[in-house]
Amino acid sequence: MLQVLLEESGNYITVSTDSDRYRFHAIWLRDNAPDAETRSAHNGQRLLTLNDIPRDTHVSEAVVHEEQLRVTFQPENKTVDFPASWLISHAYDSIKSVKPGWISADLTIWNAADTAQLPAADFNACLSNPVQLRQWLAGLARYGFARLKNGQVEDGALYGVVDLFGYIRETNYGRHFEVRTEVNPDNLAFTGLALQAHTDNPYRDPVPTLQVLYCLESSAQGGDSIVVDGFAVARRLQNENPAWFDILAGYCANFEYTGSGGVSLKARKPMIELAPDGELIAVRFNNRSAAAFTDIPFDKMGLYYEAYRRMGELAEDNSMAVSFKMQPGECFIVDNTRVLHARSGYSGAGTRWLQGCYADKDSLLSTLRLLNEHSEVV
């Protein structure tokens, strides 16, 4: 049963259900009022600023009305209805005692033992069936990695993959880049050398949050693709030695890249990035692009390098890695803020031709939300 109690001063109200109790400040309620004078009915954006709301805003009346909370604000004498379900889902009145490095419940970390559960789908099924697309995108969002099979084997086919959910993120490499052996390449990715597990472009701010790699030719010996959950690496590092985790999260590393065409890119970010409340939100790991570290105090530099070395060892641990050999028409996508990717070396015999591009998670998550909303309506 839903109940509401108005605090004497009107500064906050208390909403109770059969099992829980939540307090909401008057100013928070007024700022989040869903009425047409406060928010656009078309796009949900606010139509006023906080300065438009009286500083002495308080609640003069609060009652339950048909599973809604009807609140009257003073000094505006304005009455607004809040859906009870919305209030409860946005409740902030709780004591959160969490360990730094906690991971959202929307994410699942994984290692080599979890290979079978990682998402894979058919391109044409995702193209024609919104249910299949929703399931595939949901898996990609949860695991930070997903494969797609049976696509077209043609130049630029990877654009069709990004079109399923969003937009290309163009960089100095163009709308896409070629991954095959070149003479005097701008980047070691364009050779037949093995590549350590890494995240891409840590020298950019903001970093591209999704990377697509699409196979067009695959007859060379070797060249297997390898992916590693960087969040699982960070969690294992923390369990082994909290001081290692803390120092990689507590100080910024420097990354840089200088290529052809006058490109000079630099970024200063931690290898393990936490939100202010301790949530693990990103990893950046790329030995090729690491510049001299200058933010770590002298007496902590030794510990920093111990942690950095161990993170690299874990990233190369076979128990953490999922490997596979792509065939023409296959691709995979990684969350570039989380999942490291690598490849084994390959020989000059045969061919290996991939095309890659970048996109961003905001469009993927937007498409997924819309698909979820549509499925609920249907």
N, C-alpha and C positions, 0 to 999 in steps of 0.2 A: 504494500500500500504506500502510495506517494504522499508525503507530508512536507509542509514548509513552515519554518519558524523564522520570524523577523527579529533580528537583534535590535535592542532598544534604541540605539542611536541611528539605526538604519544604514550603518556602514556595510553590513553584510547580512546575508540570509543563510539559513541552513536547510538543505533539502535532504530528506530521509526516505529510504526505501525499507523494505522488510529486513535487509541485511547490511546496508551501508548508510553512511552519513557524509555529506559533502557541504562545505561552505563556499560561498561565492561572494566576492566583494561587489559592492554596488557599482563602483567605477568600471570594473571588469564586465559586469552585466550590461551596463549602458554602452560601453565601447563595442560590445558584440551583439547588440540588439539586431534582430533580423528584419525589422520593419522597413517598409519601402522608403521612408525618409532617411534612414541610416545607411542602407545598402541598396545597390542597384539590383533590381529584379532580373536584369538581363545577364549580368556577369558576376554578381555577388560582391563587387568591390565597394569599399566604403565611400560614401558621398560626403563625409565630413571628417575633419581632423580632430585629434584629441583636444586641441585648443577650442574647438566649437562646443565641447561638452563642459558644463559648469564645473568648476573646481570643487564646489561643495555638493556635488551630486550624492543623493542618498535615496534609499527606498522608503516610501511611506506606506506601501501596502504590497503584500505578496500572498497570493492564494493559488490553490490547485484548481485548474479548470479543464476538464476533459483531457487528461493526460498531458496537459500543458501547464506551465507555470506563468501565471499572469502577474506582472510586476509593474508597479507605478513608481516612477522616478520623480523626485523633486530636486531642484525648484522648477523643472520644466512642466510638471504635472502631466507627464507622458506615460501612457500605459502600453506595455509590450508583452506579447505572448512568446514564451520560449518552449519549444518541444522538450519534454522531460528527457527523452532519449538522447537529444543533442547535448543537453547539459551534462548528463551522466558520462557520456562518451568524451566530453571535454573537461572533466573534473581535474582540478589541479591540487586539491586539498589532501595531500598524502605525503608522508615522510618517506623519501626515497633514500635508502642506504644501499648503495651499489658500489661494487669494486671497480676501480678504473679499468677500462678495457672491456666493459660489458658490451654485448652485441644485441642488436634489436631482435625481438622475437619473430620478426618477419624474415629473418635470414637463417640459413642453415649452413654450418661449416662442414667441410668434408675433406677426405683424403683418399688415398688409392683404394682403400677397402670399399669406398662408396661409389665406385665407377658406374655400376649398373643403375643407380638411382638418378644420375645426372641427366638433365633433360635433353631429348633429341626429338626431332619432328621432320615431317616431309614438307618441302617447300610448297608444293601445289596444294596440299591439305590446308596449310596455314593461309595460303592465298585465297582459297575458296570457302573455308569454313571458319567463321568467327570463334566457334568453341575451341577448335584446334589452336587457333592463333592465341586465344586467351590463355590456354593451358601452357603453351610454349613460352609466352612472355612472362607468365607467372613463375615458371621454373627458372627462367633467366634472371628475374628479379630476386628470387630466393637464393639461388646458388651462385649467382654472379657469372655463370657460364652456361652455354647451351650450344648444341650442334643443330645443323639444318642440312638435310640431304635431298638429292634428286632435283637440284636446281639446274638452270641452263648452263651449258659449257660454252660460254662466249664472253668476249671482252666486255667488261662493265656489268656483268651479271650481278655483282655484289650490290649495285644500286637498288635492285629489286628487293633485296633483303632489308635494307634500311627503309625502303618505302613501306614495308609492312607495319612500321611503327613510328617513323620519324624522319629526320633530316640529316644529310651529310654535314659533318663538321670539316670544312675546308681548312687546310694548313699550307705551309710552304711547300709541302710535298704534292700539293694539288688536291683535287677532289678524291683521288685515290692514288695509291703508290704500288709499284711492281716489286715483288719479292722473288728475285732470281739472281743468279750469279751475274755480276757486272765487272768490267775492268775499271780499276780505280774508283770504287764506289764512294758516294757521299756518306754512306752509313754501313756499318758492319752487317746489318740485317740483309744487305744485298750481296752477300757472299755465300759460299757453301760451308762456312764455319759453323760449328755448334754454337748456340747462344745460351748463356745462363738464363735461368728463369728471371723475369723482370717485368716491371710495369713500363708502359710506353710513355715517352715524352714527359718525364718528371720535370724537365726544364721549362715547361709551359705553366702559366698561371692565368686562367684555370686550365687544368689538365683535361684532355679529352676523356670523357667518362666511359665511353664504349669503344671497343675496337672490333672490327669485322675482318676476318681473314678468309678468303675464298679461293678454293683450289681449281685451277684450270688444266694443269698438267702434273702428272705424278708417276714418272717411271724411273726416277733416280733411286739408287740404293741409299737407304737412310732417309733423313729429313723428316722423321716422325715429329708430330706436334706434341707438346707437353704442356699441361696446365697445372697450376698449384694454387690452392686457396690461401691467399696471403693472410686472411683473418685466422685461419687455422694455424698458420706459421706463427703469427703474433701471439695467439693463445698458448701455443706450446712453448714459445720463448718465455712467456710470463710464468708459466707453470714451472719451468726449469730454473729460472732465476729472475725474480721480480725486478731486481736492479737493472738487468739488461733491458727489460721491457720499458721501465721507467726512463732510462736515459735516452733511448731511441725516441720515446714520446716527448721527452722534456726539452730537447734541443733541436734546432733546425739543422738540416743538411743543406748543402748547396749543390745545385745541378746546373749544367750548362751544355749548350750545343752551338757550335759554329759551323755552318755548312756553306754550300755554294750559294751564289746570289745575294751575298751580303747579309745572310741570316745570322743573328746573334741572340740566342735565347737563354735566359737565366731565371731561376726560381729558387726561393729559399723556403723550404718546408720540412717538417719532420718526417722521418721514414715511417713512423707510426703516428697517425694523427687522431687525436681524441677531441670530442666536443667538450665544452666546459663542464658538463655533468659526467664526464668520463666515458661516454659512449665511443667505441671504436668506429671511426667513420672512414678511414682511408689508410692505405699503405703505399709507400713509394719506394721502390727498390730497383736500381738500375746502375750496376757498377760501371758500365761504359760511359754513362753520362754524369757520374758523380764528380764534382769539383772539389777543391781543397775545403775541408771542414774548418770553419773559423769561429763558430758560435759556441764550441764546447770549451769550458775552462781547462786550463793546463792540467790541473790535478784530477780531472775526470776523463781526459782524452784516452788514457789506457783502457778504462772501462768501456768507453764508447766503442773503441775498436774491437774489444772482446765481443760486445753485443752485436756489432755489425757483422763480424766474422760468423758468429753463431747463426744469425738470421740467414746468411748466405748458405751455410751448411744445411740448415733445415729446408731451405728452398730447393736444394738439390737432393734431398733425401728421397729415395724411391718410394718410401712408404707414404709420402705426402703427395706424390705426383700421379696424375692420370695421363697416359700417353696413348696415341692413336695415329694412324697414318691416313691422311685425307685422300679421297679419290676425287677425280674431276666432277664438278657439280656439287661438292660438299663445302660447307663453311662452318666456322664457329665464331661465336661472339663472346667476348669477355668484358666484365665490368672492370675497367682499367684503373679504378680506385681500389680494387680489392684483389683481383685474380692475376697472378703472375703467369706469363707464358714463356715457353722456350722451344727449342727444337734441337734434335740431334743433328750431327754433321751429315752431309751427303756428298756423294762422289760426283765427278764430272761426267760419268756415264749416265745416259738417259737424261730426262728433263724434270725439273721441278719449278712450277710457275704458280705463284699465288698472287692475288691482288688483295690489297688491304685498304681500309678506309676507317675514318673515325665518325662517331655520332655521339649523342649524349643521352643520359638516363632520363632527363626531364620529359622528353617526348615519349620515351618508352613507357614510363610510369603513367603519363597522362593517357596514352592509348589503353593501357591496362585498366586504369580506373574506369574509363568510359565503357570498355567491354564488360567489366564487372557490373557496372550499373545497368547496362542493357540486359545482361543475363538475369539480374534480379527482377527487372520489369517483366521479362518474358516468362 
